[in-house]
Amino acid sequence: MPKKAENEGGGGRARKGHFVVYVGSEMKRFVVPTSYLKNPVFLQLLDKSAEEYGFDNRNGIVLPCDESTFKSLTAFLAKH
């Protein structure tokens, strides 16, 4: 079963098998399992991020959604 995204403050590298995304107006940092990259809905969100922010974003991956939407999506992904 996939793990859910975790809100993780601070910086540093994500542990093995995970990556970091930033979400919402406050740019909250979440650690996301790489298994989410297999999900078409999550991939669409990454595509939208690339369209909106481009690939040369040195601040990391910023997802164009609010925090509550992101949490709902990752809760769903963790169950399925």
N, C-alpha and C positions, 0 to 999 in steps of 0.2 A: 504494500500500500504506500503511495507517495506521501511524503511528509508535507506539512503545511508550511507556508512562509512564516518567518519569524521576524518580528520587529526587533531590530538590533541597533541600538544607538552606537555612536562612536565610529571609528574608522577601522582600518586594517583590512586584511584579506578575509574572504569567506572561506570556510572550511571546505575540504575536498568534497566534490559532488554538488556544490552550491555556487550561486553567484549573487551579486548584490544589485538591487534595483532601488530607485528613488521614486516616491509616489506622493502626489498631492501638493497643495500649495506650500506646505511646510517642508517639502522634500524629505519625508521620513524614509529612513533606510530600512530595507527589508532584505533578508537573506532567503533566497529561493532555491529549491532543489532543481538541479539540471533536468530532472525527469519532466518538468513542466514544459521543456522545449519540444516534447513530443505531442503536445496538445495543440490542435489547430486554433482554438480560441486565444490561447496565450501567444501563439505565433502571430496572430492578427494584431494583437496589442503591441508586440514588438515591431511589426511592420509599420503600424501607425506612429510609433515612437520615431522610427527612422525617417518617415515622411515629415514629421513635425520638427524634429530636432537634428536630423542628419546623423551620419555615422561618426563624425569627428567631434563628439561630445566628450571632452576630457574630464567632465565631472562624473562620468559613469552613465549607466543606462537610466534614463528618466522615462517613466511610463506616463502617458497622457490620460490619466484618470484620477478620480478622487480616492482618498484612502478607504472609504467605506465600500466603494465598488471593487477596489482591489482585494480587500479582505473577503468580500463575498465570493469573488472569483476563486481566490486561493483556497477558501474553505470548501468550495465545490470540487476543485481539483484534488484536494487531499482525500476526499471521500470516494472519488472515482478513478 
